[in-house]
C-alpha cells in the first residue's frame, strides 16, 4: 500500500515538474540570443549570459541559495502530493467505517453477544473499530462509562485523521514562503547588479527571472495543496460525523446487555 502511494505521488510530482519544463523551449527561444546594448555612437556591446536561459538556467544560475530554495520547493511539493494521495486512500467510508464491520456488530448486538461484537472489531481494525472496541471493553462498568470511553476514543481517532491533513496545510503554507524568499533573493541580486554602475543585462534579467520563477513555483505548490486540503478536510468531517452517529446507534443496545462471563457459561 505504501509503495503504491509512493509511486502515485512520484507520478503526480513528475507531472507537476513537467508543466514548467514544457515552457523552457519558448523561453529559451525568446532569451536565447545575446542581448546587445548601444552606447553613445551606437557601438554594440555584447553582454554575457550566466547559467543559460529558461527555467533550468534560472535554477542553476541563481547561486547555491537559489538551488537550495528550488530543492526545498520541489521537496515541499513532493511531500504535499504524498499526503494528498495518502489521505485520498485512507479517508474513505470503506476504510473508516466498513460496511462489513457495521453489519457484523449489528448482528452480534441483535443476539446480545458483546464478545462476538468485540471480536468483529478486532478482526477489522480501523477508526470505527477502535471506537467500538473502547466501548465494548467497558461494558461491565455501566453505560455512562461506555459513553465516556467512546467519546475519548472518537476524539483520538479524529485527531489522528486530522494530523495527516495538517501536513497538507503545512506544505501549502510553506510554498509561498519559500517563493517569497526566492523573490527577495532575486531582487537582492538585481539591485546588487545595478549597484555596479554598468549592469550586465543578462545577469539583471536572470535575477528578475529568479524572483518571478520562485514566486510562481511557490504558488504552484500552494494553490493545489490548499484546494485539496479543504476538500479532504470537509470530506473527513462528514465521515467523522457519520461514524459518530453510527457508533452511538450501535452502542445503544449496551444499555440492556448482560455480559456472561466464562465461569457463568461453564
Secondary structure, DSSP 8 states (H G I E B T S, - for coil): -HHHHHHHHHHHHHHHHHHHHTTHHHHHHHH-S--EEEETTTEEEE---SS-SHHHHHHHTSHHHHHHHHHHHHHHHHHHHHHHHHHHHHSSHHHHS-HHHHHHHHHHHHHT-HHHHHHHHHHS-SHHHHHHHHHHTTGGG-HHHHHHHHHHHHHHHHHHHHHHHHHHHHHHHHHHHHHHHHHHHHHHHHHHHHTTSS--HHHHHHHHHHHHHHHHHHHHHHHHHHHHHHHHHHHHHHHHHHHHHHHHHHHGGGGS-----HHHH-
